[in-house]
Amino acid sequence: MSESPFNAGTLPADDIAADAEQRRHRLFATADQLRLAGRGMEALHVLAAEIATSPSGERHRAHLLGRLAQVVALEQPTIALAGLREALNLRLDAGSRSTLLALVATIAARTGHPDTDALLRGAGTAHAASGDPASARHLALGRAARSLAHGDLPGAQAVLAALEPDSWAARADAPSIRAERILVQLGLGQHQDARAATRQTPDVSFTGLTALDCLRMVAVGELSEAAALAVTTLSSGSADLSREVRALLVAVIGEVRYRRGEHDDARAILRACLAEDRWPDRTMWTFAFCVAVRDPALSAPAGLLTRIVADLHRSVRSLLPVPHFGPRLVRAAVAADDTRAARRVTELVELVSTRTPVPLWHALADQSRGLRDGDPDALRSAVDQLRTTAARPALADALLDLANNPRARSGEARDAAHEAAALYSRIGAPGDQAIADRRCADLAARPHRRPSIDEPPSQGIEALTPAEERVAEMLASGATKKEAARSLFVSFHTVDTQLRSIYHKLGIHNRMQLARAWERTGR
């Protein structure tokens, strides 16, 4: 009988009598050396063989399973899945087997594998028979990953809330639990909570939390800070800098450089990732693909949009932490005259909005529809809702989309372009600011014309939108902005923004003038 690759990776027999803790440290060191040498499968072999043959007791087994899960998280999906499937061929106890099955199901869920549901059912059955705490944690992570793949952020949040990453038993799995929780917070637009969570000191160093913090900074417009942290982390040579984390950091650096207008530098760092075209390993690079798709010089030759849309239909996970990625894909599809891709991405954003009914996703769905259909009303709605969030780059992009819409009123387009340029300036995106400034110049150069009888007026009471009319009526009647926001079920910021628009359209400057103007209308 041929020798098992796992047996080939075990330590010499004369080490068996060594102290369990010392033996464990030597095993971990061996596994780490193999992984850092690019031999991840062999690292998994060493750990799995020890799990199958070790007589050292439950505590030793728990440590081994924890380290094996860490190695799995650091490897690309194909290697992790292959190593786990080989490990399942060993004579494992029920608890170890159920944990490994849960790990397989979790990887499948994260990558959007079509067998995810069946694998989760199998892992659930195995856990029910073993009752192993480690398999319970990984099964919960798998179920949360499935919810994230389907855009159900509240569902994932509920599953993850039941886990206790600070307990001793969950020490090895704590970084993964924290990372998934932070991903959910980013998707929900809870950026302050995500910031606080990334600054908690985990039990072990985990650069994945740093990468998520970089994504948070990109989402809220802290671009310089995001790029500095990403570059520092990427060049640190940390032992837990996995391929997935590296891909996230590359995406962050590329995104910031594009927004700064440093296109050649962005292309230089992103071009290497475009060669990855094998699924499921390429799912680690979807974030970087979503950055590169804004650049026709990179995206068109590589067929990036087609790859991204195909992978997002398996899992929308990559759309969740950075709000402006979804509308960006629709924008790229419209520019490429790819109506099918524009429709499919819009449907995915709308799906997340349905399953995660928060203002951020309602805004992104409106923005995606507005881009797909050329609908200025949808873009206006997106702008109004994004004002209530911390997603400043998404707001700036939506303003520029409104300014570029040919059906937007000329004054409205000019105002949107100027506001977009100012916002890009504030977040440190001079490249995008230059684009908005050019749009301002184009709009200013257009000859002014008298509106036709069918065109909505740009000034006066008749120029107010229905939402602005409701706000004007309440404020003219003596209500405060807070009272109006409460009565109309909108944010204070939305009322404040609408009031400024009302003043502009009516040519007034204060509440007393508003009351007089409203009284003259007889409304």
C-alpha positions in Angstrom: 0.0 0.0 0.0 1.4 3.4 -0.9 2.2 5.8 1.8 -0.4 8.5 2.5 0.8 12.1 1.8 -0.3 12.9 5.4 1.8 10.2 6.9 4.7 11.4 4.8 4.3 14.8 6.5 4.2 13.7 10.1 7.1 14.2 12.5 9.5 11.3 13.4 8.2 8.7 15.8 10.8 9.5 18.4 9.1 12.8 19.0 5.8 11.2 20.1 6.8 11.0 23.7 7.7 14.7 23.8 5.7 17.1 25.8 2.4 17.9 24.1 2.9 21.6 24.1 6.4 21.4 22.8 5.3 19.0 20.1 2.5 21.4 19.2 4.8 24.3 18.8 7.1 22.3 16.6 4.1 21.2 14.4 3.0 24.8 14.1 6.4 26.0 13.2 6.7 23.2 10.5 3.3 24.1 9.1 4.1 27.8 9.0 7.4 27.2 7.2 5.7 25.0 4.6 3.0 27.6 4.0 5.4 30.5 3.7 7.4 28.4 1.2 4.3 28.2 -0.9 3.5 24.6 0.1 0.1 25.1 1.7 -1.1 21.6 0.9 1.8 20.1 2.8 1.1 22.4 5.7 -2.5 21.1 5.9 -1.1 17.5 5.5 1.0 17.9 8.6 -1.7 19.3 10.8 -4.4 16.9 9.6 -2.2 13.8 10.1 -1.5 14.9 13.7 -5.3 15.4 14.3 -6.0 11.9 13.0 -3.2 10.1 15.0 -2.6 12.2 18.1 -3.2 10.6 21.4 -2.6 13.8 23.3 -6.2 14.6 24.3 -9.0 17.0 23.5 -7.1 20.2 24.2 -4.3 19.3 21.9 -6.8 18.4 19.2 -8.6 21.8 19.6 -5.3 23.7 19.2 -4.6 21.7 16.0 -8.0 22.3 14.6 -7.6 26.0 15.3 -4.3 26.2 13.5 -5.6 24.2 10.6 -8.5 26.6 10.2 -6.0 29.5 10.2 -4.0 27.9 7.5 -7.2 27.3 5.5 -8.1 31.0 5.8 -4.7 32.1 4.6 -4.7 29.8 1.5 -6.4 30.3 -1.8 -9.7 28.4 -2.2 -8.5 25.7 -4.5 -5.6 24.7 -2.2 -7.8 24.9 0.9 -10.6 22.8 -0.5 -8.2 20.2 -1.9 -6.3 19.9 1.4 -9.5 19.6 3.4 -11.0 17.0 1.1 -7.8 14.9 1.4 -7.9 15.3 5.2 -11.5 14.0 5.2 -10.1 10.7 3.9 -8.3 10.1 7.2 -9.6 8.2 10.2 -10.9 11.2 12.1 -12.9 11.4 15.2 -16.5 12.7 14.8 -15.7 16.2 16.2 -12.8 16.7 13.8 -14.7 15.5 10.8 -17.6 17.7 11.5 -15.3 20.7 11.9 -13.5 20.0 8.6 -16.9 19.6 6.8 -17.9 23.0 8.2 -14.7 24.5 6.9 -15.4 23.1 3.4 -18.9 24.5 3.5 -17.6 27.9 4.6 -15.2 28.2 1.7 -17.9 27.1 -0.7 -20.3 29.8 0.7 -17.6 32.5 0.5 -16.9 31.8 -3.1 -20.6 31.2 -4.1 -20.1 27.5 -4.9 -23.3 25.9 -6.4 -23.0 23.1 -3.8 -23.0 25.4 -0.8 -26.5 24.5 0.5 -25.8 20.7 0.2 -22.4 21.1 2.0 -24.0 23.2 4.8 -26.6 20.5 5.3 -24.0 17.8 5.4 -21.9 19.8 7.9 -25.0 20.5 10.0 -25.8 16.8 10.1 -22.3 15.9 11.1 -22.3 18.6 13.8 -25.6 17.4 15.2 -24.1 13.9 15.7 -20.8 15.2 17.2 -21.9 18.3 19.1 -18.3 19.6 18.7 -18.0 23.4 19.7 -15.4 24.0 17.0 -17.7 22.7 14.3 -20.5 24.8 15.7 -18.5 28.0 15.2 -17.4 27.1 11.7 -20.9 26.0 10.8 -22.2 29.4 11.9 -19.5 31.1 9.9 -20.5 29.1 6.9 -24.2 30.1 7.3 -23.2 33.7 7.7 -21.1 33.5 4.6 -24.1 32.1 2.7 -26.3 35.0 3.9 -23.6 37.5 2.7 -23.4 35.8 -0.7 -27.1 36.3 -1.1 -27.0 40.0 0.1 -28.8 39.2 3.4 -26.8 41.3 5.8 -29.3 41.3 8.6 -29.4 37.5 8.4 -25.6 37.3 8.6 -25.5 39.7 11.5 -28.0 37.6 13.5 -25.9 34.4 13.0 -22.6 36.1 13.9 -24.1 37.8 17.0 -24.5 34.3 18.6 -20.7 33.7 18.4 -18.4 34.7 21.3 -14.9 35.5 19.8 -13.5 36.5 23.2 -14.0 33.0 24.8 -10.9 30.9 25.2 -12.3 28.1 23.1 -12.9 30.4 20.2 -9.4 32.1 20.4 -8.1 30.6 17.1 -11.3 31.5 15.3 -11.7 35.0 16.8 -10.1 36.9 13.8 -12.4 35.2 11.3 -15.5 36.0 13.5 -14.4 39.6 13.9 -13.7 40.0 10.2 -17.1 38.7 9.2 -18.8 41.0 11.7 -16.9 44.0 10.4 -17.8 43.1 6.8 -21.4 43.1 7.9 -21.1 46.5 9.6 -19.5 47.9 6.4 -22.3 46.5 4.3 -24.9 48.1 6.6 -23.2 51.5 6.4 -22.2 51.3 10.1 -18.8 52.7 9.5 -18.2 54.1 13.0 -18.9 50.7 14.5 -16.6 49.0 12.0 -13.9 51.5 12.8 -14.2 50.7 16.5 -14.2 47.0 15.8 -11.0 47.1 13.8 -9.2 48.9 16.6 -9.9 46.2 19.2 -6.8 44.2 19.9 -7.4 40.6 18.7 -5.9 37.6 20.5 -3.7 37.0 17.5 -2.3 39.4 14.8 -4.6 39.4 11.8 -3.9 41.6 8.8 -7.4 40.8 7.5 -8.8 43.3 10.0 -6.3 45.9 8.7 -7.4 45.3 5.1 -11.1 45.7 6.1 -10.2 49.0 7.8 -8.6 50.1 4.6 -11.9 49.3 2.8 -13.8 51.3 5.4 -11.5 54.3 4.7 -12.1 54.0 1.0 -15.9 53.8 1.6 -16.0 57.0 3.7 -13.4 59.0 1.7 -10.4 58.8 4.0 -8.3 58.1 0.9 -4.8 59.2 2.0 -5.1 57.3 5.2 -6.3 54.2 3.3 -3.4 54.2 0.8 -0.8 54.8 3.5 -2.0 51.9 5.7 -2.4 49.6 2.7 1.1 50.3 1.4 2.6 49.9 4.9 0.8 46.6 5.5 1.6 45.2 2.0 5.3 45.9 2.4 5.5 44.6 6.0 6.1 40.9 5.1 3.7 39.8 7.8 3.4 36.0 8.1 -0.4 36.2 8.0 -0.6 38.3 4.8 -2.7 35.9 2.8 -3.4 36.1 -0.9 -6.9 37.4 -0.2 -5.6 40.2 2.1 -2.9 41.1 -0.5 -5.6 41.3 -3.1 -7.7 43.7 -0.9 -4.7 45.9 -0.3 -3.8 46.1 -4.0 -7.5 47.1 -4.7 -7.3 49.8 -2.1 -4.1 51.3 -3.5 -5.4 51.1 -7.0 -8.6 52.8 -6.1 -6.9 55.7 -4.3 -4.5 56.2 -7.2 -7.3 56.3 -9.8 -9.2 58.8 -7.7 -6.0 60.9 -7.4 -5.6 60.8 -11.2 -2.4 58.7 -11.0 -3.6 56.3 -13.7 -0.3 54.9 -14.8 0.6 54.0 -11.2 -2.8 52.4 -10.7 -2.4 50.3 -13.8 1.0 49.1 -12.8 -0.2 47.7 -9.5 -3.5 46.2 -10.9 -2.2 44.7 -14.2 -0.7 41.7 -12.5 -4.0 40.7 -10.9 -5.9 40.6 -14.2 -4.2 37.3 -15.2 -6.1 35.4 -12.5 -9.0 33.9 -14.5 -9.6 30.6 -12.7 -12.7 30.3 -10.5 -12.9 30.2 -7.5 -9.5 31.6 -6.9 -10.3 34.7 -8.9 -13.0 35.7 -6.4 -10.2 36.9 -4.2 -9.5 39.5 -6.8 -13.0 40.7 -7.5 -12.4 43.9 -5.4 -9.4 44.7 -7.6 -11.5 43.9 -10.7 -14.1 46.4 -9.5 -11.4 49.1 -9.3 -9.9 48.2 -12.7 -13.2 48.2 -14.5 -13.3 52.0 -14.4 -10.3 52.0 -16.7 -11.1 50.9 -20.3 -7.3 50.4 -20.9 -7.4 47.5 -18.4 -10.9 46.3 -18.4 -11.8 46.0 -22.1 -8.9 43.8 -23.2 -9.4 41.5 -20.2 -13.2 41.2 -20.4 -13.3 42.1 -16.8 -17.0 43.1 -16.7 -18.1 39.7 -18.0 -16.0 38.0 -15.3 -17.2 40.2 -12.5 -20.9 39.9 -13.4 -20.6 36.1 -13.6 -18.9 35.9 -10.2 -21.3 38.3 -8.6 -24.2 36.1 -9.6 -22.6 33.4 -7.5 -22.0 35.7 -4.6 -22.5 39.5 -4.1 -20.0 39.5 -1.2 -17.6 41.8 -3.1 -20.2 44.5 -3.5 -20.9 44.8 0.2 -18.1 46.8 1.9 -17.5 49.6 -0.7 -20.8 51.2 -1.6 -19.8 52.8 -5.0 -18.7 49.5 -6.6 -22.2 48.5 -7.7 -23.1 51.7 -9.5 -19.6 51.8 -10.9 -20.2 48.5 -12.6 -23.5 49.7 -14.0 -21.8 52.9 -15.2 -19.1 50.8 -17.0 -21.7 48.6 -18.6 -23.7 51.6 -19.9 -20.5 53.1 -21.3 -19.7 49.9 -23.0 -23.3 49.7 -24.3 -23.6 46.3 -22.6 -27.3 46.5 -21.6 -27.4 43.0 -20.4 -24.6 43.6 -17.8 -26.2 46.9 -16.7 -29.5 45.1 -16.1 -27.9 42.2 -14.3 -25.8 44.3 -11.9 -28.7 46.6 -11.2 -30.8 43.5 -10.3 -28.2 42.4 -7.9 -28.0 45.8 -6.2 -31.8 45.8 -6.0 -31.7 42.3 -4.5 -29.4 43.4 -1.7 -31.6 46.5 -1.2 -34.6 44.2 -0.8 -32.9 41.9 1.7 -31.0 44.7 3.5 -33.5 47.5 3.7 -31.3 50.4 4.9 -30.9 53.9 3.3 -27.5 53.1 1.9 -28.8 50.2 -0.2 -32.0 52.0 -1.2 -29.7 54.8 -2.5 -27.4 52.4 -4.4 -30.4 50.7 -6.0 -31.8 54.1 -7.1 -28.4 55.2 -8.4 -28.0 51.9 -10.4 -31.5 52.2 -11.9 -30.9 55.9 -12.7 -27.7 55.0 -14.5 -29.2 52.1 -16.4 -32.4 53.9 -17.4 -31.0 57.4 -17.7 -33.6 58.5 -15.1 -32.8 61.8 -13.3 -35.5 61.2 -10.7 -33.8 58.0 -9.5 -30.5 59.8 -9.4 -32.0 62.6 -7.3 -33.4 60.1 -4.9 -30.0 58.4 -4.6 -28.3 61.8 -3.9 -30.8 62.6 -1.2 -30.4 59.3 0.6 -26.6 59.2 0.3 -26.5 62.5 2.1 -27.8 60.7 5.2 -24.8 58.2 5.1 -21.1 58.5 5.6 -20.3 57.2 2.1 -18.9 60.4 0.7 -17.3 59.0 -2.4 -20.6 57.3 -3.3 -22.3 60.6 -2.8 -19.8 62.5 -5.0 -20.2 59.9 -7.7 -24.0 60.1 -7.6 -23.8 63.9 -7.9 -21.6 63.6 -10.9 -24.0 61.0 -12.4 -26.8 63.5 -12.0 -24.7 66.3 -13.5 -24.0 64.0 -16.5 -27.6 63.1 -17.0 -28.9 64.8 -20.2 -32.4 64.9 -18.8 -31.4 66.8 -15.6 -32.3 70.5 -15.5 -29.4 72.7 -16.5 -29.2 74.6 -13.2 -29.6 71.3 -11.3 -26.8 69.7 -13.3 -24.5 72.7 -12.7 -25.1 72.6 -9.0 -24.5 68.9 -8.8 -21.3 69.2 -10.8 -20.0 71.9 -8.5 -20.9 70.0 -5.4 -19.3 66.9 -6.7 -16.1 68.7 -7.5 -16.0 70.3 -4.0 -16.7 66.9 -2.4 -13.9 65.2 -4.4 -11.6 67.9 -3.2 -12.5 67.3 0.4 -11.8 63.6 0.3 -8.5 64.0 -1.5 -9.5 62.8 -5.0 -8.0 65.4 -7.4 -8.3 63.1 -10.4 -12.1 62.8 -9.9 -12.3 66.5 -9.1 -10.7 67.3 -12.4 -13.4 65.3 -14.2 -16.1 67.1 -12.2 -14.5 70.5 -13.0 -14.5 69.7 -16.7 -18.2 68.9 -16.5 -18.7 72.2 -14.7 -16.9 74.0 -17.6 -19.0 72.1 -20.2 -22.2 73.1 -18.5 -21.1 76.7 -18.1 -20.2 76.9 -21.8 -23.7 75.8 -22.9 -25.9 78.7 -24.2 -28.7 79.5 -21.9 -32.1 79.1 -23.4 -35.7 79.8 -22.4 -37.4 76.7 -21.2 -40.2 75.2 -23.4 -43.7 75.0 -22.2 -43.2 71.3 -21.4 -40.0 71.8 -19.4 -40.2 72.2 -15.6 -39.4 75.7 -14.4 -36.1 76.1 -12.5 -37.2 79.0 -10.3 -40.3 79.8 -8.2 -42.9 77.8 -6.4 -43.5 75.6 -9.4 -39.9 74.5 -9.5 -40.2 72.8 -6.1 -40.3 69.0 -6.1 -43.1 67.3 -4.2 -40.7 66.5 -1.3 -39.6 70.2 -1.2 -43.2 71.4 -1.2 -43.9 69.2 1.9 -40.9 70.6 3.7 -41.7 74.2 2.7 -45.3 73.9 3.9 -44.2 72.5 7.3 -41.5 75.1 7.9 -43.6 78.0 6.7 -46.2 76.9 9.2 -43.7 77.2 12.0 -42.3 73.7 12.4 -38.6 73.3 13.2 -36.3 71.3 10.9 -36.2 68.5 13.5 -40.0 68.4 13.7 -40.3 68.3 9.9 -37.8 65.5 9.7 -39.7 63.5 12.3 -43.1 64.0 10.6 -41.8 63.2 7.1 -39.7 60.2 8.2 -36.5 61.6 6.8 -33.2 62.7 8.3 -32.5 66.2 9.6 -29.8 66.4 7.0 -32.3 65.7 4.2 -34.6 68.5 5.5 -31.6 70.9 5.7 -30.5 70.1 2.2 -34.1 70.5 0.8 -34.4 73.8 2.7 -31.3 75.2 0.9 -32.8 74.1 -2.4 -36.1 75.8 -1.5 -34.3 79.0 -0.7 -32.4 78.9 -4.0 -35.5 78.2 -6.1 -37.5 80.9 -4.4 -34.7 83.5 -4.3 -35.0 83.9 -0.5 -32.7 83.7 2.4 -34.6 83.0 5.7 -37.6 81.4 7.3 -39.5 84.6 7.5 -39.3 85.2 3.8 -40.3 81.6 3.3 -43.5 82.1 5.4 -44.4 85.2 3.4 -43.7 83.5 0.0 -45.8 80.5 1.0 -48.6 82.8 2.2 -48.7 84.6 -1.1 -49.2 81.3 -3.0 -52.5 80.7 -1.1 -51.5 77.1 -0.5 
